[in-house]
Structure formats: structure tokens, C-alpha cells
Amino acid sequence: MQVSTCLERSGSIKQDILNAKGKLRNIHFLIFACSYDQIEEYTAEIKKEFSDVKFIGTTGIGFLDKESYQKGIGFIGFGEGIKVETGLIRNLSTCPLSSIMELDRAVRNVNPSRDNTICLEYCTGHEERLVSTMNVVLEKQQIPLVGGTTGNTPENKNKVVVCDGEVVEDAAVFAVIKNVNGKIAVIKENIFSPRKTQYTATKVDEKNRKVIELNNRKASEVCAEALGIRENQIADHALTNPLCRTVGKENYICAIKNVNSDGSLSTYKIIQKNDIVQIMDIDENVKAHVLETIREQRNKGRKIEAIVSVNCILRYLYFEQTAFTKEYAGILADVAPHFGIVGDGEQFINQHVNQTMVCAVFTN
């Protein structure tokens, strides 16, 4: 499989894309990430210079090989050995199901096989609705979904994604990718451990993503008591003590966004009534988790040829707070060419999650 990466930060958008064109040769498919204020100009130049190449793009902080970046543009390009179809799920806020035939067409054109095909997506929000919609097609073909919510969008602007030269709001861009001569695995990495005590979400507001009561008590009161802090200190523990929704043996992290005056907790992921909820603690040795994730993939006996990842913004902020970001980027880059984004949420198979790293691992 042919894979190329490059990070361009010349200060000139035109020059960045010309530089990338010189490095990304014989490419059939591109993924890029750049800042919000530059995405339209970059998209126009990519469409002009890579006119016969399919591409998808998103905004936010990026990881490219051994560093993270917030200015300029990062690329990963795939050439020989990849079959890909791109498209859009539109109208996420109203009726994403209206675009389902575009995803179905893409899947049929790729002709997927088990263990060598994934669907990668970047979206602008309404994640639970998106995941449910896409899996109408993907589950039937046993194609795993992996992706993220666009990041670093200014407060007064609407999130956007890019598909083959079109910059779109209220949408998800997807790429159904088949590794013709190899495999693709999707994995999620959790650096937290749940506490033993389980709570039932007895009162929620799903529409506004609020947990109002746990075990028939104010949610903020329950969390503060468990953490041994005051209710107005819960937000200070957002990076280290999220909630999780427990489904069987799986824990899906649910980050706390705000503590409200009525004692409810606003979250970045929907918790439904009667869900089992636990409080989590961040593990002391985060680096060990990262190394274990890599070890597990290497032990499968296949050469890792590329990694495409999504890290939650709250994970990134914790890495920044603990001076781990640069080392983290270096660890992944030493394994294989790595392209990643820092998103406002992550999607993994049939769940929307928070404070997690999800990724696609391409092997021979």
C-alpha cells in the first residue's frame, strides 16, 4: 500500500498546496486537516491542483508524524492498493436518512470484504443520529465506522466538512476505504478506569444532553459526593473524572460539559433514561496505555503501514497540561505514518463517545 504524508506551513495557501503536490505523487485519495479560517481557500486550491483525486477534509488541531499543528495544512495520501468512495450525509439536524443511498452506493462500488474495509467520517454534530443512520447500511456489510466531530470552530461560526471540493455545513463527509491487499482494524483507546459504584440515570433530558438525576438524586450532588468535592468544583475535574455509559463489558465515556444551577449535568454525549452510569478516574500512567495499544496491534503479526486517528479535545488538553503531547505524537509516528485530528467527539462502530482516541490501523 502506498502512503504519503506532508505538513505545509509556508504562510501562503497557494504555495502550501504546490509544495504538497510535489510530495504527494501518484495519489488517488487524500485526507486533510487545517484551521477553520483557511479551509475554504485550501479546499479551492486542492481541487485545482489535485483535480483527479478524491479528498475529504476537516478543521481542527492536527497530528502529522512527530508533531501537532494548528496552522498550515496536514495531509495523508493513499495511492496504489486502496479502493475508495467518498460522499456526504447531509441534513444531520433534520433528516440524515435522506442521504443514505449515497452511502449505500459507495459501499457497493467498493465491494467490501471483511477486515479490509472501513468507513471513515468527519461530522459537524448530531452524532448519535448520524451513527444510527450510517449503520443502517454499514452493519449489514459488517463495515466498522470510525470518525470524529470537527474541532476548533469559532463560537460564532457553523462547523464545516469538505468532500471533493465542496465545503458543507450540517453534514458528515465519509470515505468507504478498502485496503485491497491488506487489512484495516479500528480500535479505541481509553485512559480511564471506572469506579465500582454504578448509578442509574433516573431522570434525563436527551434533547439537551443533560443528566438531571442519578439514583433519584441530583446528578451534581451524587458526583460531588463521590469525588469528595463541592458541586461547583465538578467542572475542574472534567479532564480526569468523566462519566461513562456502561453497556455490557464496554465503557463509553461521556464527558461533563457544565454543571447547571438546577443540579443537572450537561454532557457531550447523550445518556438515556435507565442507562447504567459510572464515574471514571484517569489512570496514572497514560503513556503505558498508549504503548499497550501499540503492542496489541504489533502482536497481530502484520506490518502497520498507516494510522488515521481522532483524539478528543479533552484528551489533548490533558496531554498539554501534562506536557505529553509531543511525546505522544512521536510514539505514534515511530510506528507508521500517522495522520490525526483533535475533534469535539468521536464515533466508533455504533457509538458516539468522548475523551477517547479512535483510529484506523492499516496493515499489510
FIPAZA-687183 format. One record per residue (C-alpha): y, x, z. Coordinates in Angstrom, 3 decimals, m for minus. Layout:
REM residues N
+----------+----------+----------+
!        Y !        X !        Z !
+----------+----------+----------+
!        Y !        X !        Z !
...
+----------+----------+----------+
//
This chain:
REM residues 364
+----------+----------+----------+
!        Y !        X !        Z !
+----------+----------+----------+
!    0.000 !    0.000 !    0.000 !
!    3.403 !    1.377 !   m0.982 !
!    6.074 !    1.092 !    1.746 !
!    9.604 !    2.497 !    1.870 !
!   12.398 !    2.196 !    4.425 !
!   16.040 !    3.181 !    4.482 !
!   19.130 !    2.705 !    6.629 !
!   22.513 !    2.888 !    4.888 !
!   25.844 !    3.177 !    6.737 !
!   28.277 !    4.805 !    4.339 !
!   31.104 !    2.392 !    5.164 !
!   31.022 !    0.998 !    1.618 !
!   28.799 !   m2.007 !    0.901 !
!   28.529 !   m1.162 !   m2.801 !
!   27.626 !    2.441 !   m2.033 !
!   25.071 !    1.431 !    0.583 !
!   23.176 !   m0.664 !   m1.949 !
!   23.402 !    2.018 !   m4.643 !
!   22.026 !    4.531 !   m2.127 !
!   19.219 !    2.137 !   m1.235 !
!   18.398 !    1.596 !   m4.900 !
!   17.878 !    5.317 !   m5.289 !
!   15.429 !    5.422 !   m2.385 !
!   13.561 !    2.137 !   m2.785 !
!   11.801 !    2.709 !   m6.084 !
!    9.051 !    0.575 !   m7.660 !
!    9.654 !   m2.114 !   m5.059 !
!    8.509 !   m5.744 !   m5.509 !
!    9.690 !   m7.186 !   m2.173 !
!   12.481 !   m6.334 !    0.265 !
!   13.390 !   m7.375 !    3.802 !
!   16.816 !   m6.504 !    5.164 !
!   18.984 !   m6.979 !    8.232 !
!   22.716 !   m6.451 !    8.587 !
!   25.694 !   m7.710 !   10.586 !
!   26.878 !  m11.296 !   10.200 !
!   30.293 !  m10.394 !    8.789 !
!   28.754 !   m8.362 !    5.941 !
!   25.766 !  m10.460 !    4.942 !
!   27.345 !  m12.320 !    2.019 !
!   28.682 !   m9.149 !    0.388 !
!   25.450 !   m7.260 !    0.934 !
!   23.440 !  m10.163 !   m0.498 !
!   25.557 !  m10.267 !   m3.656 !
!   25.121 !   m6.523 !   m4.224 !
!   21.366 !   m6.644 !   m3.572 !
!   20.976 !   m9.483 !   m6.062 !
!   22.862 !   m7.432 !   m8.651 !
!   21.107 !   m4.092 !   m8.124 !
!   17.600 !   m5.416 !   m7.357 !
!   17.639 !   m8.255 !   m9.867 !
!   13.866 !   m8.393 !  m10.376 !
!   12.929 !   m8.035 !   m6.688 !
!   12.170 !  m10.861 !   m4.247 !
!   14.016 !  m10.420 !   m0.966 !
!   14.727 !  m12.096 !    2.349 !
!   17.342 !  m11.206 !    4.922 !
!   18.754 !  m11.959 !    8.329 !
!   21.545 !  m10.948 !   10.679 !
!   21.471 !   m9.091 !   13.954 !
!   20.777 !   m5.760 !   15.560 !
!   18.071 !   m3.897 !   13.689 !
!   15.412 !   m1.284 !   14.320 !
!   14.731 !    1.129 !   11.496 !
!   12.369 !    4.016 !   12.128 !
!   13.665 !    6.007 !   15.122 !
!   16.864 !    4.133 !   15.930 !
!   18.574 !    0.793 !   16.391 !
!   21.693 !   m0.160 !   14.459 !
!   24.436 !   m2.791 !   14.445 !
!   26.453 !   m1.685 !   11.398 !
!   25.279 !   m0.974 !    7.906 !
!   22.025 !   m2.317 !    6.459 !
!   18.371 !   m1.556 !    7.038 !
!   15.565 !   m2.186 !    4.530 !
!   11.827 !   m2.161 !    4.315 !
!   10.460 !   m2.363 !    0.797 !
!    6.931 !   m3.112 !   m0.385 !
!    5.567 !   m2.081 !   m3.761 !
!    2.056 !   m1.782 !   m5.100 !
!   m0.613 !   m3.517 !   m3.020 !
!    1.426 !   m6.536 !   m1.907 !
!    1.485 !  m10.057 !   m3.297 !
!    4.374 !  m12.201 !   m2.017 !
!    6.055 !  m15.554 !   m2.485 !
!    9.413 !  m16.386 !   m0.881 !
!   11.123 !  m19.692 !   m0.167 !
!   13.206 !  m21.829 !    2.165 !
!   12.570 !  m24.583 !    4.669 !
!   15.877 !  m26.459 !    4.571 !
!   17.486 !  m29.091 !    6.797 !
!   15.974 !  m27.810 !   10.030 !
!   18.231 !  m30.045 !   12.103 !
!   17.274 !  m33.243 !   10.278 !
!   14.148 !  m33.172 !    8.083 !
!   12.463 !  m29.799 !    7.514 !
!    9.331 !  m31.588 !    6.322 !
!   11.186 !  m32.334 !    3.074 !
!   10.684 !  m28.667 !    2.093 !
!    7.006 !  m28.462 !    2.926 !
!    5.889 !  m28.470 !   m0.714 !
!    7.774 !  m25.233 !   m1.317 !
!    5.696 !  m23.561 !    1.395 !
!    2.527 !  m25.137 !    0.022 !
!    3.350 !  m23.799 !   m3.449 !
!    3.931 !  m20.316 !   m2.073 !
!    0.615 !  m20.306 !   m0.235 !
!   m1.331 !  m21.467 !   m3.296 !
!    0.332 !  m18.849 !   m5.516 !
!   m0.557 !  m16.030 !   m3.128 !
!   m4.200 !  m17.197 !   m2.929 !
!   m4.640 !  m16.072 !    0.701 !
!   m7.716 !  m14.616 !    2.311 !
!   m8.484 !  m14.440 !    5.995 !
!   m6.998 !  m11.446 !    7.874 !
!   m4.878 !  m10.210 !    4.960 !
!   m2.146 !  m12.874 !    4.671 !
!    0.731 !  m13.879 !    6.973 !
!    3.859 !  m15.987 !    6.814 !
!    6.971 !  m14.119 !    7.969 !
!   10.068 !  m16.207 !    8.674 !
!   13.629 !  m15.920 !    9.942 !
!   15.362 !  m19.109 !   11.018 !
!   18.698 !  m20.461 !   12.218 !
!   17.351 !  m22.603 !   15.075 !
!   15.366 !  m25.793 !   15.802 !
!   12.389 !  m23.525 !   16.328 !
!    9.864 !  m25.959 !   17.786 !
!   10.449 !  m28.361 !   14.902 !
!   10.134 !  m25.517 !   12.399 !
!    6.878 !  m24.184 !   13.840 !
!    5.294 !  m27.642 !   13.817 !
!    6.426 !  m28.246 !   10.235 !
!    5.219 !  m24.938 !    8.817 !
!    1.836 !  m25.199 !   10.485 !
!    1.132 !  m28.410 !    8.554 !
!    0.376 !  m26.002 !    5.692 !
!   m0.418 !  m22.726 !    7.440 !
!   m3.088 !  m23.941 !    9.874 !
!   m5.215 !  m25.371 !    7.066 !
!   m5.303 !  m21.944 !    5.396 !
!   m5.599 !  m20.011 !    8.700 !
!   m2.388 !  m18.119 !    7.917 !
!   m0.626 !  m16.896 !   11.072 !
!    3.118 !  m17.382 !   11.446 !
!    5.349 !  m14.646 !   12.839 !
!    9.135 !  m14.525 !   12.867 !
!   12.406 !  m14.802 !   14.688 !
!   15.717 !  m16.564 !   15.083 !
!   18.727 !  m14.812 !   13.584 !
!   20.826 !  m12.832 !   16.055 !
!   24.363 !  m11.610 !   16.688 !
!   26.059 !  m14.661 !   15.179 !
!   29.701 !  m15.073 !   16.315 !
!   30.186 !  m18.056 !   18.623 !
!   32.352 !  m19.990 !   16.171 !
!   30.049 !  m19.425 !   13.179 !
!   26.839 !  m21.007 !   11.916 !
!   23.697 !  m18.922 !   11.728 !
!   22.506 !  m17.991 !    8.233 !
!   19.468 !  m16.556 !    6.467 !
!   19.024 !  m15.160 !    2.961 !
!   16.445 !  m15.934 !    0.289 !
!   16.564 !  m14.187 !   m3.093 !
!   20.346 !  m14.027 !   m3.193 !
!   21.146 !  m17.373 !   m1.550 !
!   22.857 !  m17.374 !    1.861 !
!   21.836 !  m20.576 !    3.657 !
!   22.677 !  m22.396 !    6.911 !
!   20.368 !  m24.779 !    8.797 !
!   17.271 !  m23.229 !    7.250 !
!   14.364 !  m20.854 !    7.594 !
!   13.577 !  m18.249 !    4.984 !
!    9.917 !  m17.364 !    4.620 !
!    7.710 !  m14.900 !    2.821 !
!    3.990 !  m15.501 !    2.420 !
!    2.666 !  m11.936 !    2.208 !
!   m0.821 !  m10.839 !    1.153 !
!   m1.989 !   m7.252 !    1.627 !
!   m4.238 !   m7.073 !   m1.407 !
!   m6.260 !   m4.007 !   m0.401 !
!   m5.889 !   m4.110 !    3.371 !
!   m5.309 !   m6.279 !    6.418 !
!   m2.345 !   m7.747 !    8.318 !
!   m2.544 !   m8.547 !   12.025 !
!    0.020 !  m10.463 !   14.054 !
!    0.482 !   m9.571 !   17.714 !
!    2.766 !  m10.456 !   20.609 !
!    3.707 !   m8.156 !   23.444 !
!    4.537 !   m9.478 !   26.898 !
!    6.015 !   m7.104 !   29.504 !
!    5.870 !   m9.684 !   32.321 !
!    3.231 !  m10.913 !   34.751 !
!    3.127 !  m14.481 !   36.087 !
!    3.174 !  m15.156 !   39.808 !
!    0.190 !  m17.048 !   41.196 !
!    2.078 !  m20.216 !   42.151 !
!    2.065 !  m22.881 !   39.462 !
!    4.555 !  m25.732 !   39.199 !
!    4.531 !  m28.951 !   37.219 !
!    7.607 !  m29.846 !   35.180 !
!    8.098 !  m33.343 !   36.620 !
!   11.485 !  m34.077 !   35.016 !
!   12.887 !  m32.533 !   31.840 !
!   15.442 !  m33.108 !   29.107 !
!   13.662 !  m31.870 !   25.980 !
!   16.534 !  m32.616 !   23.612 !
!   18.895 !  m30.321 !   25.530 !
!   16.191 !  m27.864 !   26.645 !
!   16.643 !  m28.486 !   30.361 !
!   14.153 !  m28.325 !   33.217 !
!   15.505 !  m30.762 !   35.801 !
!   12.729 !  m30.826 !   38.396 !
!    9.660 !  m28.777 !   39.262 !
!    7.189 !  m30.463 !   41.596 !
!    9.747 !  m33.256 !   42.062 !
!   12.354 !  m30.836 !   43.431 !
!   15.498 !  m29.432 !   41.814 !
!   14.395 !  m26.675 !   39.449 !
!   17.071 !  m24.255 !   40.629 !
!   16.103 !  m24.824 !   44.251 !
!   12.454 !  m24.067 !   43.516 !
!   13.261 !  m20.874 !   41.581 !
!   15.757 !  m19.581 !   44.136 !
!   13.320 !  m20.157 !   46.978 !
!   10.507 !  m18.365 !   45.121 !
!   12.719 !  m15.370 !   44.285 !
!   14.319 !  m15.208 !   47.728 !
!   17.843 !  m15.546 !   46.350 !
!   20.645 !  m18.089 !   46.209 !
!   20.737 !  m20.601 !   43.369 !
!   23.918 !  m19.053 !   41.942 !
!   22.050 !  m15.735 !   41.595 !
!   19.276 !  m17.019 !   39.312 !
!   21.182 !  m16.094 !   36.139 !
!   21.405 !  m12.496 !   37.414 !
!   17.597 !  m12.362 !   37.278 !
!   17.302 !  m13.667 !   33.702 !
!   16.153 !  m10.312 !   32.293 !
!   13.479 !   m9.737 !   34.922 !
!   12.290 !  m13.176 !   36.104 !
!   11.915 !  m15.713 !   33.287 !
!    9.763 !  m18.814 !   33.406 !
!    6.607 !  m19.213 !   31.388 !
!    4.767 !  m22.193 !   29.988 !
!    1.064 !  m21.760 !   30.690 !
!   m1.365 !  m23.050 !   28.041 !
!   m4.963 !  m22.196 !   28.917 !
!   m5.056 !  m18.420 !   29.378 !
!   m1.861 !  m17.837 !   27.379 !
!    1.613 !  m17.471 !   28.856 !
!    4.542 !  m18.344 !   26.602 !
!    7.784 !  m17.007 !   28.036 !
!   10.704 !  m19.364 !   28.485 !
!   13.999 !  m17.606 !   29.175 !
!   16.581 !  m19.088 !   31.523 !
!   19.937 !  m19.587 !   29.826 !
!   22.059 !  m21.267 !   32.523 !
!   21.887 !  m22.770 !   35.978 !
!   23.674 !  m26.133 !   35.847 !
!   25.714 !  m27.857 !   38.532 !
!   23.075 !  m30.590 !   38.950 !
!   20.395 !  m28.023 !   39.789 !
!   18.718 !  m28.114 !   36.376 !
!   17.922 !  m25.003 !   34.367 !
!   18.917 !  m24.693 !   30.702 !
!   16.317 !  m22.706 !   28.785 !
!   15.907 !  m21.178 !   25.329 !
!   12.530 !  m22.856 !   24.816 !
!   11.557 !  m26.473 !   25.330 !
!    9.477 !  m27.217 !   28.396 !
!    7.836 !  m30.627 !   28.195 !
!    7.141 !  m33.062 !   30.991 !
!    3.937 !  m32.184 !   32.879 !
!    3.840 !  m28.656 !   31.479 !
!    2.486 !  m26.044 !   33.874 !
!    5.245 !  m23.559 !   34.669 !
!    5.166 !  m20.194 !   36.430 !
!    7.808 !  m17.652 !   37.423 !
!    7.301 !  m14.180 !   35.993 !
!    8.099 !  m10.637 !   37.138 !
!    8.844 !   m7.806 !   34.784 !
!    6.236 !   m5.073 !   35.034 !
!    7.377 !   m1.765 !   36.461 !
!    6.076 !    0.389 !   33.613 !
!    7.327 !   m1.178 !   30.376 !
!    6.543 !    1.962 !   28.386 !
!    2.879 !    1.660 !   29.370 !
!    2.785 !   m1.836 !   27.847 !
!    4.202 !   m0.552 !   24.556 !
!    1.717 !    2.325 !   24.437 !
!   m1.160 !   m0.027 !   25.262 !
!   m0.141 !   m2.352 !   22.413 !
!   m0.265 !    0.590 !   20.011 !
!   m3.554 !    1.878 !   21.422 !
!   m5.200 !   m1.516 !   20.915 !
!   m4.159 !   m1.571 !   17.263 !
!   m5.267 !    2.013 !   16.625 !
!   m8.633 !    1.349 !   18.238 !
!   m9.398 !   m1.131 !   15.450 !
!  m10.127 !    1.903 !   13.272 !
!   m7.671 !    1.206 !   10.467 !
!   m4.653 !    3.252 !    9.477 !
!   m1.396 !    1.474 !   10.368 !
!    0.820 !    1.571 !    7.277 !
!    3.842 !   m0.522 !    8.350 !
!    5.193 !   m2.595 !   11.240 !
!    7.635 !   m5.516 !   10.925 !
!    8.804 !   m6.746 !   14.320 !
!   11.071 !   m9.179 !   16.149 !
!   12.312 !   m8.282 !   19.632 !
!   14.060 !  m10.828 !   21.807 !
!   17.718 !  m10.069 !   22.533 !
!   16.932 !  m10.273 !   26.269 !
!   14.234 !   m7.604 !   25.915 !
!   16.720 !   m5.480 !   24.013 !
!   19.331 !   m5.926 !   26.736 !
!   16.789 !   m4.857 !   29.344 !
!   15.896 !   m1.808 !   27.241 !
!   19.603 !   m0.968 !   27.004 !
!   20.059 !   m1.468 !   30.752 !
!   17.171 !    0.919 !   31.484 !
!   18.039 !    3.437 !   28.716 !
!   14.721 !    2.781 !   26.934 !
!   15.950 !    1.585 !   23.511 !
!   15.956 !    4.920 !   21.698 !
!   12.617 !    5.973 !   23.147 !
!   11.125 !    2.608 !   22.222 !
!   12.294 !    2.944 !   18.617 !
!   10.843 !    6.443 !   18.463 !
!    7.453 !    5.346 !   19.805 !
!    7.033 !    2.721 !   17.077 !
!    8.383 !    4.969 !   14.331 !
!    5.816 !    7.634 !   15.227 !
!    3.068 !    5.107 !   14.448 !
!    4.214 !    3.936 !   10.998 !
!    7.348 !    2.926 !    9.067 !
!    8.964 !    0.311 !   11.316 !
!   11.484 !   m2.380 !   10.472 !
!   12.564 !   m4.733 !   13.211 !
!   15.256 !   m7.198 !   14.175 !
!   16.607 !   m8.290 !   17.541 !
!   16.544 !  m12.079 !   17.476 !
!   17.585 !  m15.022 !   19.613 !
!   13.990 !  m16.276 !   19.761 !
!   10.542 !  m15.502 !   18.434 !
!    7.906 !  m17.551 !   16.653 !
!    4.224 !  m16.729 !   16.968 !
!    1.453 !  m18.718 !   15.279 !
!    2.070 !  m22.205 !   16.706 !
!    4.620 !  m21.470 !   19.447 !
!    8.299 !  m20.681 !   19.869 !
!    8.682 !  m18.041 !   22.605 !
!   11.349 !  m15.986 !   24.382 !
!   11.632 !  m12.473 !   25.822 !
!    8.699 !  m11.327 !   23.708 !
!    8.041 !   m8.877 !   20.901 !
!    6.118 !  m10.311 !   17.966 !
!    5.130 !   m8.285 !   14.945 !
!    3.077 !   m7.964 !   11.809 !
!    0.950 !   m4.836 !   11.550 !
!   m0.074 !   m3.795 !    8.039 !
!   m3.229 !   m1.648 !    7.813 !
!   m5.448 !   m0.199 !    5.121 !
+----------+----------+----------+
//
